Amino acid sequence: MALHLSGDAEADALITSDALALLVGMVLDQQIPLERAFAAPYELSRRLGRPLDVAELAAFDPDELGTVFSRAPALHRFPASMAKRVQAMCHLVVDDYDSDAANVWLTATDGRELLRRVSALPGFGPQKAKIFVALLGKQLGVTPPGWREASAPFGEDGSFRSIADIIDTITRDKVREYKKALKAAAKASIG
């Protein structure tokens, strides 16, 4: 199944086919629109003039990588800090997953292990880790035993809670409506 998160066919093809690009997009998916976060790996590759390489990104001079992220238009609202976070994630993939981002999920024996691995990635808090496990299961066929339980509630069939549920513009809008309703309910309970 092809991912449809960036709104750009080439960027979506990259995050669908390249595990590192998908992880980079997920790291960047905070405090900016999801389309921008998931288009950023394609733009990063374009700026570098070659496909993304985890070992190269891990070894990149941190200041130079920050400059690449900061070039207009910046790849993120906080380009320097996100360049550091992406680089830290690449270091972990090099050190723990034989320089293959897909090994984060392909070699997990069950949902709990998969969630533990994803949670250990820089930039992945508890909720983001569950959402990513749900995305892997719902859209990319990564379904080790217990993946739905590990990703709960985001792994539920028929829900529209997160990017794991976005397959087109209609489902994207449903996810945005769900999040908008959550924010309104939270605001009402405070006020």
N, C-alpha and C positions, 0 to 999 in steps of 0.2 A: 504494500500500500504506500502511496506517495503522501508525504506530509504537505500540508497547506497552511503554513504558519506565517510566512513572510509577506504573502501577497505578490511575490515575484517568482515567476516560473523557474528561472535559473537558480535563484537562492534556495527555493524549496527543493529543487532537484539535488542541490549540494547537501542540504541537511538530511535529505532522505538517504543518500548514498554514502555519505562520509560521516562516520561516527564521531570523529573529532569535531567536525563542523557543528554537529548536533549538540555536543557538549558545550562548545563555545557559545552557541546561541542560548542554551539554557542558563549558562553562567550569567550572560548579559541580560536575561529576562527579569529585570527588576528596575523599577523607577523609570522605565521608558515603555512606549507601546511595544507589544509583542512582535508586531510586524518589523519594527526597526531592530529589535534584538535578534530575530532569526534571519534577517537579511545581512546582518553584520559579518557573519563568517564568509559569505560570498564577497563582500566588499573588502574584507581583510585579505583574502586570497588575491583579489584583483590588485590591491595596493602592493602586495608582496611580489606580484608577477608570477606566481606559481601556486600549485595546490598547497593546502595547509599541511604542515609536517610537525608532529608533536615534538620530536627531538629538536628540531630547529627552533620552535617557539620556546621550548624549555631553556635552550642555550642562548637565546637572543639577549643582547644587551638590554637590561630593563628600561633604561632611559630611551633607547632607540625604539623599543616596542611601544612605550608610552607615547612617543612622537607619532608613530604610525597610527595609533588609536586616536590621537588628538587631531590629526589632519582633518580639515573641514571637508565635508561635515563629519564631526566626531562620531566615532562608532558607538558612543554611549554618553549619557549625561555627565558621567564621571570617568572620562577616558583613562586617565593615569592610574587610578585605583583599580579599574576593571582590567587594564592591561596586566597589572600585577596579579590579580586574581586568576586570570586566564593562564598566565605563566605558571603560577603555583599549581593549578590543575594539571597543566602539561607535565610539570615535574613529577607529580604523583603518578600519572599514567606511565611515564617513562620508567619510574622506579618500581612500581607495583604491578604493572600490567603489560610488561614486555613491549612498551612503546606502541601498544595497539589499544586505542580508546574503546573499541568494541569488546575487548576482553573484560571491561568493567561489568558488562552484563552477560556476555556469551558463556563465561565460565562459572557463573553463579549457580549453585546447586538448588537453591530454593528462594522463595520470595523474601524471607528474612535476611538471608545473606546478600541478596541483591539490594535491598533497602539499606543495609549496613554499608555496603560498598559505595552506593550513591551518596549516602549521608556523609561519608568521609571526604567527598570531593569539596575543594574550596568553593564557597559560594552557594552550597546546597544545604539550607536549613532543613528542619524536619518536614515542613509542608512541601517545600520545593522537591525534596527527595521523593516523597510519596507521589507527587504529581508526575515526576519523571518516570518512576516505576510504572505508573498507570499509562503514561504515553507509550512506553516500550511495549507493554502488554496489549493495549487496545489497538495500537496502530502499526507496530513493527513486529508483532508476533513473538515477542520475548515473554514467554509465559511459563517460567519455572513453577513448580508446585508452590502454592501459597502466595502467588504474586498479588492476587486481588485483595487478600487479607492484609498483606504488607502495605498496599497502597490505599487502603480504605481511608476515607470514603470515595476517593477519586477514581478507583477502579470499578465502581459500580456501573453495570450496563445501563444505558439510557439516561445517564446523568449529563448535565451540562455545567460542570463545576470548574473546569480548568482547560488548559491547552490540550490535555489528553483527549478531550471531546471534540476538538475542532477539526473538521474534515472539509469545510467549505465556508463561504461567507455567512450562510444561514446559521450554522452551528457556532461560528465565531460570535455572531450577534446574540445568540442565546446564552453563551457563556458570559458575555459582557452584561447582559440583563441580570443574570444570576448574581454576578459580583456587585452590580449596582444595588440590587435589592438587599444584599448582605450589608453593604455600607449604610444604606438608609436605615435598616433595622438596628444596626449598632449605634448609629447616631441618635435614633429615637430612644433607645434604652438609656443613653447617657443624659440626654436633654430632658 
